[in-house]
Amino acid sequence: MRTAEAKIISRADISAMADNLRKQRKRIVFANGCFDILHAGHVRYLAGARAEGDVLFVGVNGDSGVQGLKGAGRPVLTECARALLVAALRVVDYVIIFPEPNVEKLLTELRPDVHAKGTDYTAETVPEKATAERLGIRVAIVGDAKNHSTRELLQTVRKALHD
């Protein structure tokens, strides 16, 4: 089994890797997120994504992207730490850190069979819906009901520290 570090790959390598996997008739799934403080919802989302195919690539938002999405004080963990935690999960095959605000460019480079999104989305609200349709990528909504949040976890921890 590969180490978690070995699963974190260069962006420059993904197109060739995906082409090789397609030649092997592997079904490629792509999932993405901030993963700032890994929790049960993340694990279930990634397990659901992996169930959609043979190989799971996970895009992890870069630090500046997380700050733009989540606001001041975020991310809690660096992009390298977050990528390593995600890569340590058995269901994850490869991790790519990306700086863009969305994954449209990554979808174009990787061209997965499936783009997996969490249950906080619907097929109609996936930000990359048009890109996925244009490239013939099926969108799958996976994971458990969205009742986990890093924001709420952080609020609980902060409250406990002040009590």
C-alpha positions as CSV (number, residue, x, y, z in Angstrom):
1,M,0.0,0.0,0.0
2,R,1.3,3.5,-0.9
3,T,2.0,6.0,1.9
4,A,-0.2,9.0,2.3
5,E,2.6,11.2,1.0
6,A,2.9,9.2,-2.2
7,K,-0.9,9.8,-2.9
8,I,-0.4,13.5,-3.1
9,I,0.4,14.2,-6.7
10,S,1.5,17.0,-8.9
11,R,-1.2,18.8,-11.0
12,A,1.1,18.3,-14.0
13,D,0.7,14.5,-13.7
14,I,-3.1,14.1,-13.6
15,S,-3.9,14.1,-17.3
16,A,-1.4,11.4,-18.1
17,M,-2.4,9.4,-15.0
18,A,-6.0,9.6,-16.0
19,D,-5.3,8.5,-19.6
20,N,-3.4,5.5,-18.3
21,L,-6.2,4.6,-16.0
22,R,-8.8,4.9,-18.8
23,K,-6.6,2.5,-20.9
24,Q,-6.9,0.0,-18.0
25,R,-10.7,0.5,-18.2
26,K,-10.8,2.0,-14.7
27,R,-13.8,4.2,-13.8
28,I,-12.4,7.5,-12.5
29,V,-14.2,9.5,-9.8
30,F,-13.3,13.1,-8.7
31,A,-14.4,14.7,-5.4
32,N,-13.3,17.9,-3.9
33,G,-13.5,20.1,-0.8
34,C,-11.7,22.2,1.8
35,F,-11.4,19.4,4.4
36,D,-10.4,21.9,7.1
37,I,-10.5,19.6,10.2
38,L,-11.5,16.2,8.9
39,H,-14.8,15.0,10.4
40,A,-17.3,12.1,9.9
41,G,-19.2,13.9,7.2
42,H,-16.0,14.2,5.1
43,V,-15.2,10.5,5.6
44,R,-18.7,9.4,4.5
45,Y,-18.7,11.8,1.5
46,L,-15.3,10.3,0.3
47,A,-16.5,6.8,0.9
48,G,-19.7,7.5,-1.1
49,A,-17.5,9.0,-3.9
50,R,-15.2,6.0,-4.0
51,A,-18.2,3.7,-4.3
52,E,-19.0,5.4,-7.7
53,G,-15.9,4.0,-9.4
54,D,-12.5,2.3,-9.3
55,V,-10.1,5.2,-8.6
56,L,-10.8,8.3,-6.5
57,F,-9.0,11.6,-7.1
58,V,-9.7,14.3,-4.5
59,G,-9.1,17.9,-5.0
60,V,-8.2,19.9,-1.9
61,N,-8.7,23.6,-1.9
62,G,-5.5,25.6,-1.5
63,D,-5.1,27.9,1.6
64,S,-6.1,31.1,-0.3
65,G,-9.2,29.4,-1.7
66,V,-10.3,28.2,1.8
67,Q,-9.9,31.7,3.2
68,G,-12.0,33.1,0.4
69,L,-14.7,30.6,0.8
70,K,-14.8,30.3,4.6
71,G,-13.5,33.7,5.8
72,A,-11.1,35.0,8.4
73,G,-9.3,32.5,10.6
74,R,-9.6,29.7,8.0
75,P,-8.1,27.4,7.1
76,V,-7.2,26.0,10.5
77,L,-4.8,23.5,8.9
78,T,-2.5,24.3,6.0
79,E,-3.2,22.9,2.6
80,C,-0.4,20.4,3.0
81,A,-1.7,19.1,6.3
82,R,-5.3,18.8,4.9
83,A,-4.0,17.0,1.8
84,L,-2.1,14.6,3.9
85,L,-5.1,13.8,6.1
86,V,-7.3,13.2,3.1
87,A,-4.6,11.0,1.5
88,A,-4.3,8.9,4.6
89,L,-7.9,7.6,4.1
90,R,-7.9,4.2,2.5
91,V,-10.7,5.1,0.0
92,V,-8.6,7.9,-1.5
93,D,-6.2,7.0,-4.3
94,Y,-4.8,10.5,-5.3
95,V,-4.9,14.0,-3.9
96,I,-4.4,17.2,-5.8
97,I,-4.1,20.7,-4.2
98,F,-5.8,23.3,-6.4
99,P,-5.7,27.1,-6.1
100,E,-8.8,28.0,-8.2
101,P,-12.1,29.0,-6.6
102,N,-13.8,26.0,-8.3
103,V,-12.8,22.7,-10.0
104,E,-13.8,23.4,-13.6
105,K,-10.2,23.5,-14.8
106,L,-9.4,20.3,-12.9
107,L,-12.4,18.5,-14.4
108,T,-11.2,19.5,-17.8
109,E,-7.7,18.2,-17.1
110,L,-8.7,15.0,-15.4
111,R,-11.9,14.2,-17.3
112,P,-13.3,11.8,-14.7
113,D,-16.3,9.6,-15.4
114,V,-18.0,10.9,-12.2
115,H,-17.9,14.2,-10.4
116,A,-19.0,13.5,-6.8
117,K,-20.4,16.3,-4.7
118,G,-21.8,16.2,-1.1
119,T,-25.4,16.3,-0.1
120,D,-25.3,20.1,0.5
121,Y,-25.7,20.2,-3.3
122,T,-28.3,19.0,-5.7
123,A,-27.6,18.0,-9.3
124,E,-28.9,21.5,-10.3
125,T,-26.8,23.5,-7.8
126,V,-23.4,21.9,-8.5
127,P,-21.2,24.9,-9.5
128,E,-19.4,22.9,-12.2
129,K,-22.6,21.5,-13.7
130,A,-22.2,23.1,-17.1
131,T,-18.6,22.0,-17.4
132,A,-19.5,18.4,-16.4
133,E,-22.3,18.3,-18.9
134,R,-20.0,19.7,-21.7
135,L,-17.4,17.0,-20.9
136,G,-19.9,14.1,-20.5
137,I,-19.1,13.7,-16.8
138,R,-21.9,12.3,-14.6
139,V,-22.5,14.2,-11.4
140,A,-23.3,12.1,-8.4
141,I,-24.5,13.4,-5.0
142,V,-23.0,11.2,-2.3
143,G,-22.5,11.0,1.4
144,D,-24.8,11.4,4.4
145,A,-27.2,14.2,5.1
146,K,-25.3,17.5,5.7
147,N,-25.5,17.6,9.4
148,H,-21.7,17.9,10.0
149,S,-19.8,21.2,9.6
150,T,-16.3,22.3,10.4
151,R,-17.7,25.7,11.3
152,E,-20.0,24.1,14.0
153,L,-17.2,21.9,15.2
154,L,-14.9,25.0,15.7
155,Q,-17.7,26.8,17.5
156,T,-18.1,23.9,19.9
157,V,-14.4,23.8,20.6
158,R,-14.2,27.5,21.1
159,K,-17.2,27.4,23.5
160,A,-15.6,24.6,25.5
161,L,-12.4,26.5,25.8
162,H,-14.2,29.5,27.2
163,D,-16.4,27.6,29.7
